[in-house]
């Protein structure tokens, strides 16, 4: 169905080819997963299938790419729309209409399908993706995850023979991601659709793949093979594979179910080792100058009181409420607080009577399904929404009544769409503007960028960065002002595992230095690794608020892979397991 014959792509002014030596065949009716670190050319390879590369992106394509027998060099993207459906990393760039139902119908209108066929397919897609309640909603009012589902649905209605998906679950909550992946499975198995997908959240998708294509590095030829074989050598892999590597399991498990079948001896070793070594949190090294707050403002974080940190012996039969994996600061006056907060948007109450406090040195993960109100709550803390009821305070200020220039030094928000913060033509210009706005010494922002984005040249235009790289740049811009409260909305979207590890290290240092951090995230692995507390929202209300292990382990949707594999033992991450095994010998 898809054939690459010695394909290379080189963009204008690039130092080398984005992809090189690609010789690959994807048969009809396969789900092929494209993996590799950020910047190795995954999006370029996907774009070559749809014809966007090079007809839209520019550059030089050598070799030959055919889809259903059509050569993409001689067929422009519009001449492939009846065969190839594409959803990119940015759903907003995909939309051409104003409402959900119109967007689902647009592609079929372009193909001239009969009205009856269009109506039937719209209804089928609304049901498949759980969008029926949103059919008349303006797209501008949807959450990031809802937009992602609409973008996927607008492609599915045309019934393409090939689906090309770039990070399709990155903005989805765990339940919505499972729904989308179930739909893709049905298309592959029942209709023979060919799916080519790039995804960083491998814990969600690798077990569904028929084949994995690994791009080891920039310009290196891809390697194709069975998922378990490729995961054994891949530099990017999900926690369940990392656990399998640590335990020496062969073949490596790709799903929680497979791992649990192998994990009996490992659970016995961990139970005998005792929980204390595994639950000692990773402590970041002393932060460098780029991350240091004013010492007069930064209270020193202290360990969590004993009841939240000291579990009893690990049980052998009944589930437990595991202790907080990251430790936590001692009780202190809240740095930010919402009391009885209600917010209305377009006459709809999106938050209702929310109580939330965040203390210096504390990291809080804000979780819940798409549309639960997470982004609205973060926006209220930066003054973008005036409360309909209740109060919001940040560092003693009322956000919606505080001048932006003053609020900048109290709270910083990195939104889901980082381009909203980026206006300059180069990375260097963005950094210079951030230094000026924050009143920081020249070069402060650039040091942060170098920490988060190694090897990104100053002359790079922000639009030429990947989604994950743009997010890292936006985070550096916000951190330049050293706000005591840092808010991040889906901070790992588009990040590979290495980039996520760098982000986690920076956030640990910030928390250790007294910054309060709130993460609105669907990334259960990040929450397990970083958060002292997890707060779950549903329909604009707080339904859970407690230590991370207690909340996530008790929720099947939000439990990390390691917790599911090793339950009822209280380990949440692979580093905790590694430490326990090292201590026990």
C-alpha positions in Angstrom: 0.0 0.0 0.0 2.9 2.4 0.9 6.3 2.0 -0.7 9.5 4.0 0.0 12.3 3.4 -2.5 15.6 4.9 -1.3 14.0 8.1 -0.2 15.8 11.1 1.2 14.5 14.6 2.0 16.7 17.6 2.4 15.2 21.0 3.3 16.6 24.3 2.0 19.5 25.6 4.1 19.5 22.5 6.2 22.9 21.1 7.2 21.9 17.5 6.1 19.0 15.4 5.0 16.0 15.1 7.4 15.6 11.5 6.4 17.9 9.4 4.3 18.0 5.8 2.9 14.4 5.0 3.5 13.5 1.7 1.9 10.3 0.6 3.3 7.0 -1.2 2.4 3.8 -1.0 4.5 1.3 -3.6 3.4 -2.4 -3.0 3.3 -4.3 -3.5 6.6 -1.3 -3.0 8.9 -0.9 -0.6 11.8 2.7 0.6 11.5 4.2 2.6 14.4 7.0 5.1 13.7 9.2 5.6 16.7 12.4 7.5 17.5 13.7 10.5 19.4 12.5 14.0 18.5 14.1 15.6 15.5 14.9 12.3 13.6 12.5 13.0 10.8 9.3 11.2 11.8 7.0 14.0 10.7 9.0 14.4 7.4 8.5 10.7 6.6 4.7 11.0 7.4 4.5 14.1 5.2 6.1 12.3 2.3 3.2 9.8 2.3 0.5 12.5 2.0 2.5 14.5 -0.5 2.9 17.5 1.9 6.6 16.8 1.6 7.9 18.4 -0.6 4.9 20.0 -2.4 3.9 22.1 0.7 7.0 22.1 2.9 9.6 22.7 0.1 12.9 21.0 0.0 14.2 18.2 -2.2 12.8 14.7 -2.3 15.0 12.0 -3.9 13.8 8.5 -4.5 10.2 7.4 -4.9 7.2 7.3 -2.6 4.0 5.5 -3.9 0.6 5.2 -2.2 -1.8 2.8 -3.7 0.3 3.0 -6.8 0.3 6.8 -7.0 3.6 8.6 -7.1 3.6 11.5 -4.6 6.1 13.4 -6.8 3.6 13.7 -9.6 0.4 13.7 -7.4 -0.1 16.8 -5.3 -1.8 16.4 -1.8 -5.3 17.3 -3.2 -4.9 14.5 -5.7 -4.3 12.0 -2.9 -7.2 13.0 -0.5 -9.4 10.1 -1.6 -6.6 7.7 -0.7 -4.7 9.3 2.2 -6.1 11.0 5.3 -3.7 13.0 7.4 -3.9 14.4 10.9 -0.9 16.4 12.0 0.4 17.4 15.5 -1.5 20.6 15.6 -5.3 20.1 15.3 -6.0 23.9 14.9 -4.0 24.0 11.6 -6.3 21.2 10.4 -9.6 22.9 10.7 -11.4 24.9 8.0 -14.9 25.3 9.4 -16.4 26.7 12.6 -18.4 23.8 14.2 -17.8 20.2 14.9 -20.5 18.8 12.5 -19.4 21.1 9.7 -15.8 20.0 10.1 -16.7 16.3 9.9 -18.6 16.9 6.7 -16.1 19.2 5.0 -13.9 16.5 3.5 -16.8 14.6 2.1 -18.2 17.8 0.5 -14.8 18.3 -1.2 -15.1 14.8 -2.7 -18.6 15.5 -3.8 -20.2 12.6 -1.9 -24.1 12.3 -1.9 -25.9 14.1 1.0 -27.3 10.8 2.4 -23.9 9.2 2.5 -22.5 12.3 4.2 -25.2 12.3 6.9 -24.7 8.6 7.7 -20.9 8.9 8.0 -21.1 12.0 10.2 -23.4 10.1 12.6 -21.2 7.0 12.6 -18.1 9.1 13.3 -19.8 11.1 16.1 -20.6 7.8 17.8 -17.2 6.2 17.2 -15.3 9.1 18.8 -17.8 10.1 21.5 -18.5 13.5 19.9 -22.3 13.4 19.7 -22.8 15.9 22.5 -20.4 18.3 20.8 -21.9 18.2 17.3 -23.1 21.9 17.4 -20.2 23.3 19.5 -17.9 25.9 17.9 -14.5 24.4 17.5 -13.0 27.4 19.2 -14.7 26.5 22.5 -13.4 22.9 22.6 -10.6 21.6 24.8 -7.3 20.5 23.2 -8.3 16.8 23.5 -11.7 17.4 22.0 -10.2 19.2 19.1 -7.9 16.2 18.5 -10.8 13.9 18.3 -12.6 16.2 15.9 -9.5 16.4 13.7 -9.3 12.6 13.6 -13.0 12.3 12.9 -12.9 14.7 10.0 -10.4 12.4 8.3 -12.3 9.2 9.1 -15.5 10.4 7.4 -13.9 10.2 4.0 -13.0 6.5 4.5 -9.4 6.8 3.3 -7.5 3.6 2.5 -4.4 5.0 4.3 -4.4 7.0 7.6 -1.3 9.1 8.5 -1.4 10.2 12.1 1.2 12.4 13.9 0.9 12.1 17.7 -2.8 11.2 17.6 -3.2 10.6 21.3 -0.9 13.4 22.6 -3.8 15.6 23.8 -6.2 12.9 24.9 -7.1 11.7 28.4 -6.4 7.9 28.9 -10.0 6.9 28.3 -10.4 9.0 25.1 -7.0 7.7 23.8 -8.3 4.1 24.3 -11.4 5.0 22.4 -9.4 6.4 19.5 -7.0 3.4 19.4 -10.0 1.0 19.5 -11.4 2.8 16.4 -8.1 2.5 14.6 -7.9 -1.2 15.5 -11.4 -1.7 14.1 -10.5 0.1 10.9 -7.3 -2.0 10.5 -8.9 -5.4 11.3 -12.4 -5.0 9.8 -11.9 -2.6 6.9 -8.2 -3.3 5.9 -7.2 0.3 6.4 -3.5 1.0 6.5 -2.4 3.1 9.4 1.0 4.8 9.7 1.4 6.5 13.0 4.1 8.4 14.9 3.6 8.6 18.7 5.8 9.4 21.6 3.4 7.9 24.2 4.4 4.4 23.4 2.8 3.0 26.6 -0.5 3.7 24.9 0.1 2.3 21.4 3.0 -0.1 21.0 1.0 -3.2 22.0 -1.4 -2.5 19.1 1.3 -2.2 16.4 1.7 -4.9 13.7 5.1 -3.4 12.9 7.5 -0.9 14.3 9.8 1.4 12.2 12.6 2.8 14.3 14.4 6.0 13.1 17.6 5.8 15.2 19.0 9.3 14.5 18.8 12.3 12.2 19.5 11.2 8.6 20.0 7.5 9.6 18.2 4.8 7.7 15.1 3.4 9.5 15.0 -0.2 10.9 11.7 -2.1 10.6 10.7 -5.2 12.5 8.5 -6.9 15.0 7.5 -4.6 17.9 9.1 -6.7 20.7 12.4 -7.0 18.7 12.6 -3.3 18.0 11.8 -2.3 21.6 14.7 -4.4 22.8 17.1 -2.0 21.0 15.1 1.2 20.7 16.4 4.3 22.6 12.7 5.3 23.2 10.5 2.7 24.9 7.6 2.7 27.4 7.9 2.0 31.1 6.7 -1.6 30.8 9.5 -2.3 28.3 12.0 -0.6 30.7 10.8 -2.8 33.5 11.2 -5.8 31.3 14.8 -4.8 30.4 15.6 -4.3 34.1 14.1 -7.7 35.1 15.7 -9.5 32.1 12.5 -10.7 30.6 12.5 -12.3 27.2 10.6 -11.7 25.0 9.9 -8.2 26.3 6.3 -7.5 27.3 4.5 -4.8 25.3 1.4 -4.6 27.5 0.6 -4.6 31.2 -1.1 -7.9 30.8 2.0 -9.6 29.4 4.2 -8.0 32.0 2.0 -9.2 34.9 2.3 -12.7 33.7 6.1 -12.5 34.0 6.2 -10.3 37.2 5.6 -12.9 39.9 9.3 -13.5 40.8 10.0 -9.7 40.6 7.1 -9.0 43.0 8.5 -11.5 45.4 11.9 -9.9 45.4 10.5 -6.4 45.9 8.2 -7.6 48.7 11.3 -9.1 50.5 13.3 -6.0 49.8 10.9 -3.7 51.7 9.4 -0.5 50.4 11.7 2.1 51.9 14.5 2.1 49.3 12.1 2.1 46.4 10.1 5.0 47.8 13.0 7.4 48.4 12.3 10.2 46.0 14.8 11.3 43.4 16.3 14.5 44.6 17.5 17.0 42.1 21.0 18.5 42.4 21.3 22.0 43.7 19.8 24.3 41.1 22.0 26.6 39.1 21.6 30.3 38.9 19.2 30.1 36.0 16.6 28.5 38.2 17.2 30.3 41.5 14.5 32.4 43.0 15.1 35.4 45.2 16.3 33.7 48.5 14.0 36.0 50.5 11.0 34.6 48.7 12.0 30.9 48.5 11.1 28.9 51.6 13.1 25.7 52.0 11.0 22.7 51.3 10.8 20.1 54.0 9.8 16.4 53.9 6.2 15.4 54.1 4.9 14.6 57.6 5.3 10.9 58.5 1.6 9.8 57.9 1.9 10.7 54.2 5.3 9.1 53.7 5.8 6.1 55.8 3.8 3.0 54.7 3.6 -0.2 56.6 4.9 -3.5 55.2 4.0 -4.2 51.6 0.8 -6.3 51.5 0.7 -9.6 49.7 -3.0 -10.0 48.9 -5.0 -6.8 49.2 -4.4 -3.5 47.3 -2.8 -0.7 49.3 -2.9 3.0 49.3 0.7 3.7 48.4 2.7 6.6 49.8 3.6 9.7 47.8 6.4 8.7 45.5 8.0 12.1 45.4 8.0 13.2 49.0 6.5 16.6 49.6 6.9 20.0 51.3 5.9 20.6 54.9 2.6 22.5 55.4 3.0 26.2 54.8 0.8 29.2 53.8 -0.6 28.6 50.3 1.2 30.5 47.5 -1.9 30.2 45.3 -5.5 29.4 46.4 -8.9 29.1 44.8 -11.9 29.1 47.3 -15.4 28.2 46.1 -14.3 29.1 42.5 -16.9 29.0 39.8 -16.2 30.2 36.2 -18.7 30.7 33.4 -17.7 30.6 29.7 -20.3 31.4 27.1 -23.0 31.1 29.8 -21.8 27.6 30.6 -20.5 26.9 34.1 -17.1 25.2 33.4 -15.9 25.3 37.0 -18.2 24.8 40.0 -17.2 25.5 43.7 -13.6 24.5 43.2 -11.3 24.6 46.2 -7.5 24.2 45.5 -4.4 25.4 47.3 -0.8 25.1 46.3 2.1 25.7 48.6 5.7 26.7 47.9 7.8 23.7 46.9 4.7 21.6 46.0 4.0 20.0 42.6 0.4 19.3 41.9 -0.9 17.2 38.9 -4.3 18.3 37.7 -6.0 15.4 35.9 -9.3 14.5 34.5 -11.0 13.7 31.2 -10.9 16.2 28.2 -13.2 19.1 28.9 -13.2 18.6 32.7 -12.1 22.2 33.3 -8.3 21.8 33.8 -7.3 24.6 31.4 -10.0 26.9 32.6 -8.7 26.5 36.2 -5.1 27.3 35.1 -6.4 30.3 33.2 -8.2 31.6 36.3 -4.9 31.7 38.1 -3.4 34.0 35.5 -6.5 36.3 35.4 -7.8 35.2 32.0 -11.2 34.4 33.6 -13.0 36.5 36.2 -14.7 34.3 38.8 -18.5 34.1 38.7 -18.3 33.1 42.3 -15.6 32.5 44.9 -12.0 33.9 45.0 -8.6 33.3 43.4 -5.3 34.6 44.9 -1.7 34.2 43.8 1.1 35.4 46.0 -1.2 37.8 47.7 -2.6 39.2 44.4 -6.0 38.9 42.7 -5.0 37.8 39.2 -7.8 39.4 37.1 -7.3 42.7 38.9 -3.5 42.7 38.6 -1.5 44.4 35.8 0.1 41.8 33.5 3.6 43.3 33.9 3.2 42.8 37.7 1.5 39.4 37.4 4.4 38.1 35.2 6.6 38.0 38.3 4.0 36.1 40.4 2.7 33.4 38.0 3.6 32.0 34.6 1.5 29.9 32.4 2.7 27.7 29.5 -0.4 26.9 27.5 -1.3 23.9 25.4 -0.5 25.9 22.3 3.0 27.3 23.0 3.0 29.3 19.8 0.6 31.7 21.6 3.7 32.9 23.6 6.1 33.1 20.6 6.1 36.1 18.3 9.7 36.6 17.2 11.4 35.3 14.0 14.3 33.4 15.7 15.1 31.6 19.0 17.6 34.3 19.8 15.0 37.1 19.4 12.5 35.2 21.6 15.2 34.9 24.3 16.2 38.6 24.1 12.5 39.7 24.3 11.9 37.4 27.3 15.0 38.9 29.1 13.7 42.4 28.5 10.1 41.7 29.6 11.3 40.0 32.7 14.0 42.5 33.6 16.5 39.7 33.7 20.2 39.9 32.8 20.9 39.4 29.1 21.4 35.7 28.3 19.2 34.3 31.1 16.6 32.9 28.8 19.2 31.5 26.4 20.8 29.5 29.2 17.4 28.0 29.9 16.8 27.1 26.3 20.2 25.4 26.1 19.2 23.3 29.1 15.9 22.2 27.6 16.8 22.3 23.9 20.3 21.1 23.4 21.8 22.0 19.9 19.0 24.2 18.7 20.7 27.1 16.8 19.9 30.8 17.7 18.8 31.4 14.1 16.0 28.8 14.1 12.5 30.1 13.5 10.1 28.9 16.2 7.7 27.7 13.6 10.4 25.3 12.3 10.6 23.6 15.7 8.6 20.5 16.6 5.6 20.8 18.9 7.8 19.5 21.8 10.6 21.9 21.0 8.2 24.9 20.9 6.9 23.9 24.3 10.4 23.8 25.7 11.1 27.3 24.2 7.9 28.7 25.7 8.7 27.2 29.1 12.1 28.9 29.0 10.5 32.2 28.1 8.1 31.9 31.1 10.9 30.8 33.5 13.0 33.8 32.7 10.8 35.9 35.0 11.3 33.3 37.8 7.6 33.3 38.8 6.9 31.7 42.2 3.9 29.8 40.7 4.4 27.9 37.5 1.4 26.5 35.5 1.9 24.0 32.7 -0.9 22.8 30.4 -0.1 19.4 28.9 3.7 20.0 29.2 4.7 16.6 27.7 2.7 16.9 24.5 5.1 16.1 21.7 8.0 15.3 23.9 10.0 12.1 23.6 11.2 10.2 26.7 14.6 12.0 26.8 13.0 15.4 26.5 10.5 14.5 29.1 13.3 13.4 31.4 15.0 16.8 31.0 11.8 18.6 31.7 11.2 16.5 34.8 14.7 17.3 36.1 14.1 21.1 35.7 10.8 20.9 37.4 12.3 19.0 40.3 14.9 21.7 40.8 12.3 24.4 40.7 10.1 22.6 43.3 13.2 22.1 45.5 13.9 25.8 45.2 10.5 26.7 46.5 8.5 27.2 43.3 4.9 25.9 43.3 4.0 23.9 40.2 0.7 22.9 38.8 0.6 20.5 35.8 -2.6 19.9 33.9 -1.7 16.6 32.3 -3.0 13.3 30.9 0.5 11.9 31.3 0.0 9.4 34.2 3.7 8.5 34.1 4.8 12.2 34.6 2.3 12.5 37.5 3.7 9.4 39.1 7.2 10.6 38.8 6.8 14.3 39.8 3.6 15.1 41.7 3.3 15.3 45.4 -0.5 15.5 45.0 -3.0 14.7 42.3 -6.3 16.6 41.9 -8.9 15.1 39.6 -11.6 17.2 38.0 -14.8 16.0 36.5 -17.4 18.3 34.9 -15.8 21.3 36.6 -15.7 19.9 40.1 -12.9 18.4 42.2 -13.7 14.7 42.8 -10.3 13.7 44.3 -7.4 15.5 46.0 -4.7 13.6 47.8 -1.2 12.1 47.7 -0.2 10.9 44.3 0.0 7.2 45.0 -3.4 7.1 46.8 -5.2 8.8 44.0 -3.6 7.3 40.9 -3.4 3.7 42.2 -7.1 3.8 43.1 -8.0 4.9 39.6 -7.5 2.3 36.8 -7.5 5.1 34.2 -4.8 7.1 35.9 -2.5 4.4 37.3 1.0 4.3 35.7 2.1 1.1 34.0 4.5 0.0 36.7 1.8 0.3 39.4 -0.5 -1.9 37.3 2.2 -4.5 36.8 3.4 -4.7 40.4 0.1 -4.2 42.2 -0.6 -4.6 45.1 3.0 -3.5 45.9 3.3 0.3 46.1 5.9 1.0 43.4 5.0 3.5 40.7 8.1 4.0 38.5 11.0 2.0 37.1 13.6 4.1 38.9 12.0 3.2 42.2 12.2 -0.5 41.3 15.8 -0.2 40.2 16.8 1.4 43.5 15.0 -1.3 45.5 16.8 -4.1 43.5 20.2 -2.3 44.0 19.7 -2.0 47.7 18.6 -5.6 48.1 21.4 -6.9 45.9 
